[in-house]
Amino acid sequence: MFFNYINKNKKWFSINIIGIAIAFAAVLIVFSYTQKELSFDNFHSKADNIYRIQIDKPGRANILDETDDISSASIDRNYIVSLYDRFPSIKKIAFIGNLWQAKIQVGKNEFSPENIYYTNETFFEVFDFKVEKGNRNTLLKKPDEVAISAATALNYFGSIDVIGKEITLKEPYTEDKTFTITAILENAPTNSHFRPEILLSRSLKEMKENYGGYYTYLLLPEKTSPSELLNSINDYWSKNVKEEELAPSFKLLPLKDIHLKSHQRDELSETGNINSLIILIAGAIIILLIVIINYSNLNFVQFINNSKDFKIRMVNGASILNLSQLLFVRSIAQSIIAIGIGAFLACNFNQATHFEYQLEIAYSTVLISSLLFLIAFGILALLPLYIADLSTDLSKTPNHGSKKFEFSLLFQFILSISALILTIVLYNQISFVNKNHLGNGDKSVLVLPEVPYVALEKYDTFKEVALKHPEILSISASTVPPGSIAPFKYGFEMEGIDNDKELRLTVLTIDEDFFTLFDIKPVAGNLKMGPTSTQEWERIAINPNLEIAGKSLKEFEASHAGFKEQYILNKAAVKMLGFSNPEDVIGREFKYNFTATYMFAKGEIIAVVDAIHYDNMFTKEEPIVMASKRLFNGTFFVKIDDQNKKTAVDVLLKEWNQLFPNEPLKYKFISDMYAKIYRNQYNEMKALTLFAILSIVLSTLGMFALSSFSIQHKTKEIGIKKANGATSSEILIQLIGEYTKWVALAFIIACPIAYYAASNWLSNFACKIELSWWIFALSGIIAFFIAIATVSWQTWRAASQDPVLALKYE
């Protein structure tokens, strides 16, 4: 009986199953991902009272030589010291310090851990990372203690029974130091904004004595007001700076907000994005609404088509309750099939689509979602029975409410066209980003980030031997990896500029081939750099003892050819200096006032370049000055033959290992590095594209079903019109017009909605596309084409039918 019903209504049955399956998969995926994103750092029992303190507005106080980096998630150690003893409302302070290019030696083996931090004795009093072995209450309270994760212990020792064993920390520019293992940590949860593998003890005294910034977390008593504490901290600094200094201001960020709401340059791990969640949730809601509308409409259509069957059942004694049970069972059976398909799609989503969402779909989530879907669609299946005026009169057909179908069609296409416009906007913005960041989307540039010091010292040798291979096209270097901004920001002296305002420039050090490798053209001047400083000269100039450095340079230059320092500005720097024409700065005398006075000698500005977007496109390009300084160039760039990538990487690896046998080659493609920076935006684009396609497909299926039903009920009307002289083309145009007018109205309503949403999304970028008219026009054309294609075939069949056969209908 049930299979006969399916066979009779297979068109409606299939459309409903497809719709429910897609909606269930979308809801399951988005709910699971959202649940995980919102759960970050919730496992800490004191999470509601933990705040990270960071810079809100930059300052320059005490011994700080430069303005604080406003985009940093860490703060200078001097600011941390001020928190102790002066603010009694702070219960505990835990600080975490990154280690640069650190290595761990165990016996004869060396390892390069990623998540290795210095921290203080209160770490385990603030955070709830679980300890497998060791005494939690005494951890890190003594010098030279270390706690390592279970995974790290297995990797280094092959066992977790390593309490009391030692590891040696090797850092550049410092002596090796031995630490004793006093605890084994459980591997950190994946929903933690940082996941420590190695925690090294560092006391407050040691922190004071070591240069650098720390990620600083404050544990507050439950009744403490964070806003009042923040006001106290800011008031303290406003009153405790010297006249020539600049007071900083701070902000307190709740621990639970860090993952989704903090997007600082040097976060401890990749962060999420609240906008991405909103887009995902909105997309899932759009899909679900379209499916609910389609399901309701098609159920109404099925009910009308089967109304005589229901009337006969009523004549034979069936009650409304009996009919309700029948409809509910049919809906449940249909929904179970759809839910099974949807669950399969959701569980294989990542593998099939290559999305970067790390889904963890729990069985409980599947069961609860399934139950809600079964109940919801079961209730929707009953609505036609209680809304329609059903009686035992076999000659009376229930009112099918054509206006209801038209308005639901309008609503569907408003949602679909809005999603389509947003998809085109996102795609164009991401394309714009790829074409304008450093490298212009070039996939043949390798980045060797944070190269070891031994490689930095032998840069010229490495460059010479690597370029002998035809697969290696060019090699250059700079201060920091792409996606970062150089940490040095100082004042300067420039011919014709009175720098009383203490204007500052960020310096990005490069080598002479940087502009050629990245195909950067000057907007003024010439980028062909003459002789630049050698490493031997730079080693002398960087000496902080100015007397010794000056004397040594004179002796060095007596037997070596000198050079003239050359500087390149970006347009943001030219604008900051007050020049409208870049040509006006060319040839002017310039000196960068670095801490080591001799390091950046007096020279001249030789060129101006446009924005290079070295960092990212979320913020405006900083005013930058570029100069050649080999000792600072800790990042190498290697451009390889795009047609021989594997061979190029192989020869690069071979030459590297011969020069630096104890240093593993670490490299990434520059396109991958920027893809990581814009990971959230790529995922937003992928998700919205998928949702837009699905919403259009579902709306099209709904239009196809409704137009089929409508045309079926207009067969006699069409026959009469043809008998009175109407042509097939005239009838076709009339019938198509009945649907396209609703698509046109949907387009008019969707445009301002999509414009607002797109403008809001683009506001995340400092460099962005314009919302051109063609984006909206293209979306409208696509929607019209789909609408016409959907109804044309069945409309033409009805319009070209013999009027005699049409008049016999019904």
Secondary structure by P-SEA (a helix, b strand, c coil): caaaaaaaaaaaaaaaaaaaaaaaaaaaaaaaaaaaaaaccccccccccbbbbbbcbbbbccccccccccccccccaaaaaaaccccccccbbbbbbbbcbbbbbcccbbbbbcbbbbbccccccccccccccccccccccccbbbbbcaaaaaaaccccccccbbbbbbbccccbbbbbbccccccccccccccccbbbbbcaaaaaacccccbbbbbbcccccaaaaaaaaaaaaaacccccbbbbbbbbbccccccccccccccccbbbbaaaaaaaaaaaaaaaaaaaaaaaaaaaaaaaaaaaaaaaaaaacccaaaaaaaaaaaaaaaaaaaaaaaaaaaaaccccccccccccccaaaaaaaaaaaaaaaaaaaacccccccccccccccccccaaaaaaaaaaaaaaaaaaaaaaaaaaaaaaaaaacccccccccccccccccaaaaaaaaaaaaaaaccccccccccccccccccccccccccccccccccbbbbbbbbbccccccccccccccccccccccccaaaaaaaaccaaaaaaaaaaaaaccbbbbbbbbbbcaaaaaaacccccccccccbbbbbccccccccbbbbcccccccccccccccccbbbbbbbcccccbbbbbcccccaaaaaaaaaaaaaaacccccbbbbbaaaaaaaaaaaaaaaaaaaaaaaaaaaaaaaaaaaaaaaaaaaaaaaaaaaaaaacccaaaaaaaaaaacaaaaaaaaaaaaaaaaaaaaaaaccccccccccaaaaaaaaaaaaaaaaaacaaaaaaaaaccaaaaaacc
